[in-house]
Amino acid sequence: MGWKESTLGEECYYIKDGPHKSPKYIDDESGIPFISTRNVVNGDGIDWSTAKYISEQDYEECIKKCKPEKGDILYSKGGTTGIAKYVDTDRKFANWVHVAVLKFGNQLNGRFLERMLNMDYCYQQSQRLTKGIANRDFVLSAIAQVRIYVPPVNLQERYVAFVEQSDKSKFVVSNRNLSR
């Protein structure tokens, strides 16, 4: 198709993981969510239901190493590896070492990149590049090696719109079937 073939290392200006030291968790859900791979699962969005919470002070310390923001990609790199999630919220949160944050320029649509990374082409690469059996680790330098395609942005946006419309149609059809 003539699309540019590249790597995450070439397309992302930021590939970092969270702190390698556990913060002190608090029981108060008014704290700031601290997510791990269990929150980056297949399905829609980030699963906040099992998030742990940290204090504002610990949050400020955590984001010195890595600060996830709306528009970024979260990429699981420890335990369950190779699952990507687009950050679609302005909610403040921090991430554990086993979740990488990818930041990229306007040559990529974040929702397109999420879908691409979760397709077999990229997912199989992530599994080959993950080291270990009991303690699986998809290190940052290996993440940078994942090969991707970069079609023109207008095609990425059209693809995302098509997939989102298709997902809405599937939802409507499944709800009709449930109500019968």
Secondary structure, DSSP 4 states (H G I P E B T S, - for coil): --PEEEEHHHHEEEEEE--SSPPPEES-TTSEEEE-GGGS-SSSS--GGG-EEE-HHHHHHHTTT----TT-EEEEEBSSEEEEEE-------EE-TTEEEEEE-TTS-HHHHHHHHHSHHHHHHHHHH-B-SSS-B--HHHHTT-EEEE--HHHHHHHHHHHHHHHHHHHHHHHHHHT-
